[in-house]
Amino acid sequence: MEAVFYITAKVISIFLSAVSFAMLVRVILQLVSMLTSFNAEENKFYIFCFAITEIFVTPIRYLCERFNLFTNTPIDAPFFIAYLLISILQSFLPII
């Protein structure tokens, strides 16, 4: 039974690592797009990273809009909150 919990925790940890990496790639591609003539929205890898990460960002974005949080900030705060929550969850997984 302990092996099942260990394997499940490892699989979830690997999945969350992949999502964190996709979030990092998404931010880097957006920055490159802003600084150069590279169009990130037409890049298939960016679209893939966007599709994976937006699943985690959308609920937090909805909550922030519902409570009028971070409405006038120039940064995408729900994105960073989602990244922070994924990192926290990932750090607690080995404890379980």
One Martini backbone bead per residue (centre of mass of N, CA, C, O) as a GRO file, in nm:
protein
   96
    1MET     BB    1   0.055   0.063  -0.019
    2GLU     BB    2   0.302   0.255  -0.006
    3ALA     BB    3   0.378   0.231  -0.307
    4VAL     BB    4   0.128   0.371  -0.421
    5PHE     BB    5   0.177   0.646  -0.286
    6TYR     BB    6   0.458   0.694  -0.403
    7ILE     BB    7   0.384   0.680  -0.705
    8THR     BB    8   0.167   0.899  -0.700
    9ALA     BB    9   0.349   1.128  -0.598
   10LYS     BB   10   0.552   1.115  -0.833
   11VAL     BB   11   0.357   1.167  -1.066
   12ILE     BB   12   0.257   1.440  -0.963
   13SER     BB   13   0.536   1.573  -0.950
   14ILE     BB   14   0.601   1.548  -1.251
   15PHE     BB   15   0.358   1.703  -1.354
   16LEU     BB   16   0.421   1.970  -1.200
   17SER     BB   17   0.694   2.012  -1.336
   18ALA     BB   18   0.585   2.039  -1.623
   19VAL     BB   19   0.404   2.284  -1.566
   20SER     BB   20   0.627   2.472  -1.465
   21PHE     BB   21   0.789   2.464  -1.728
   22ALA     BB   22   0.561   2.573  -1.911
   23MET     BB   23   0.542   2.845  -1.765
   24LEU     BB   24   0.831   2.936  -1.821
   25VAL     BB   25   0.817   2.920  -2.130
   26ARG     BB   26   0.585   3.118  -2.165
   27VAL     BB   27   0.732   3.365  -2.050
   28ILE     BB   28   0.976   3.365  -2.239
   29LEU     BB   29   0.815   3.387  -2.507
   30GLN     BB   30   0.682   3.657  -2.435
   31LEU     BB   31   0.943   3.820  -2.403
   32VAL     BB   32   1.052   3.768  -2.686
   33SER     BB   33   0.805   3.893  -2.828
   34MET     BB   34   0.844   4.184  -2.706
   35LEU     BB   35   1.163   4.224  -2.806
   36THR     BB   36   1.072   4.108  -3.079
   37SER     BB   37   0.938   3.970  -3.390
   38PHE     BB   38   0.824   3.745  -3.236
   39ASN     BB   39   0.538   3.522  -3.263
   40ALA     BB   40   0.385   3.343  -3.015
   41GLU     BB   41   0.081   3.285  -3.109
   42GLU     BB   42   0.200   3.102  -3.368
   43ASN     BB   43   0.330   2.906  -3.183
   44LYS     BB   44   0.297   2.574  -3.104
   45PHE     BB   45   0.447   2.561  -2.832
   46TYR     BB   46   0.295   2.795  -2.700
   47ILE     BB   47   0.012   2.676  -2.729
   48PHE     BB   48   0.069   2.429  -2.556
   49CYS     BB   49   0.153   2.581  -2.296
   50PHE     BB   50  -0.109   2.741  -2.272
   51ALA     BB   51  -0.306   2.499  -2.247
   52ILE     BB   52  -0.180   2.379  -1.988
   53THR     BB   53  -0.168   2.642  -1.796
   54GLU     BB   54  -0.464   2.761  -1.811
   55ILE     BB   55  -0.599   2.551  -1.625
   56PHE     BB   56  -0.458   2.686  -1.361
   57VAL     BB   57  -0.524   3.001  -1.406
   58THR     BB   58  -0.834   3.047  -1.441
   59PRO     BB   59  -0.942   3.016  -1.146
   60ILE     BB   60  -0.769   3.251  -1.033
   61ARG     BB   61  -0.872   3.468  -1.224
   62TYR     BB   62  -1.165   3.450  -1.137
   63LEU     BB   63  -1.122   3.522  -0.836
   64CYS     BB   64  -0.989   3.798  -0.884
   65GLU     BB   65  -1.233   3.921  -1.038
   66ARG     BB   66  -1.452   3.875  -0.819
   67PHE     BB   67  -1.260   4.048  -0.592
   68ASN     BB   68  -1.089   4.277  -0.726
   69LEU     BB   69  -0.798   4.169  -0.797
   70PHE     BB   70  -0.551   4.302  -0.982
   71THR     BB   71  -0.674   4.514  -1.201
   72ASN     BB   72  -0.420   4.754  -1.212
   73THR     BB   73  -0.199   4.563  -1.306
   74PRO     BB   74   0.075   4.488  -1.526
   75ILE     BB   75   0.053   4.207  -1.418
   76ASP     BB   76   0.006   3.849  -1.398
   77ALA     BB   77  -0.091   3.743  -1.102
   78PRO     BB   78  -0.241   3.468  -1.140
   79PHE     BB   79   0.003   3.328  -1.262
   80PHE     BB   80   0.191   3.353  -1.010
   81ILE     BB   81  -0.001   3.213  -0.812
   82ALA     BB   82  -0.009   2.942  -0.959
   83TYR     BB   83   0.293   2.888  -0.940
   84LEU     BB   84   0.307   2.896  -0.632
   85LEU     BB   85   0.102   2.666  -0.574
   86ILE     BB   86   0.253   2.446  -0.727
   87SER     BB   87   0.514   2.465  -0.560
   88ILE     BB   88   0.390   2.401  -0.286
   89LEU     BB   89   0.265   2.129  -0.359
   90GLN     BB   90   0.537   2.001  -0.447
   91SER     BB   91   0.675   2.031  -0.163
   92PHE     BB   92   0.450   1.842  -0.008
   93LEU     BB   93   0.460   1.557  -0.140
   94PRO     BB   94   0.702   1.407   0.012
   95ILE     BB   95   0.551   1.404   0.294
   96ILE     BB   96   0.310   1.199   0.223
   0.00000   0.00000   0.00000
